[in-house]
Amino acid sequence: STQGLLALGAGNDGVILYNWDGGMSVSLKGIIDVGKNNYVFDVEVVGDNIYVASENGITIYKVEG
């Protein structure tokens, strides 16, 4: 089954990251703070990169570990 990293765009609260085991279990991995007054509209995970589209533009974060 497929497993890996899930990312949830949380508006002004940034991006919430979860580890997914491929089944019904997820665990919190961390939160990306994108700064104040920077509303997150969309998030895409591609490999180890997280693309974040916000009101201030597009930012790419690299996930390690």
N, C-alpha and C positions, 0 to 999 in steps of 0.2 A: 504494500500500500504506500501511498504518498505520505510524506511527513516533512516537517521543517518549520520554518519561521512564518508566523502570521503577524501582520501589522494592521493596526486599526487607527485611522485618522480621527483624532479627538478634538477637532476645532482648535480653540485657543489653548487647550491642554497639551498639544503636541501629538506625538505618535506613541501608541502603546504597543509594545512588542510581546508576543507570546511564543513559546515553544509548543509545537503540536506533535503528538505522537502518531498521528495517522488515523487515530480512532476518535473516541469521544473525550479524550483528556487533553487539556491545555494547561500550561503553567506560565505565569508571568515571567518574562525575561528582563524587562526594563521599560523605561520611558525615555523617548527622545524629546528633550526640551527644545523647541524651535524658537524660543524667545517670546517676549511679550508683544501683543498686538500683531501676531502673525498667524492668522487663522488657517488651519490645514484643510484643504478641500479634497485632496485625493492622495492615495499612497499606493505604490506598486513595489513588490519585492521581486527582484530578478537576481537569482544566485545569492551572493553575499552583499548585494547593493540594495538600498532602499531609496526609491525616488519619491520625494515629497513635493507635492504641488501646493503652494500656499499663496496667500495674498501678496507675499513679497517675492514670488518667483518659484523656480524649481531648485531644489537642493538634493544632492546625492550623498547618502551616508553609507559607509562601509561597515558591515557587521563583522566583528571578530569574536571568536570564542563561542 
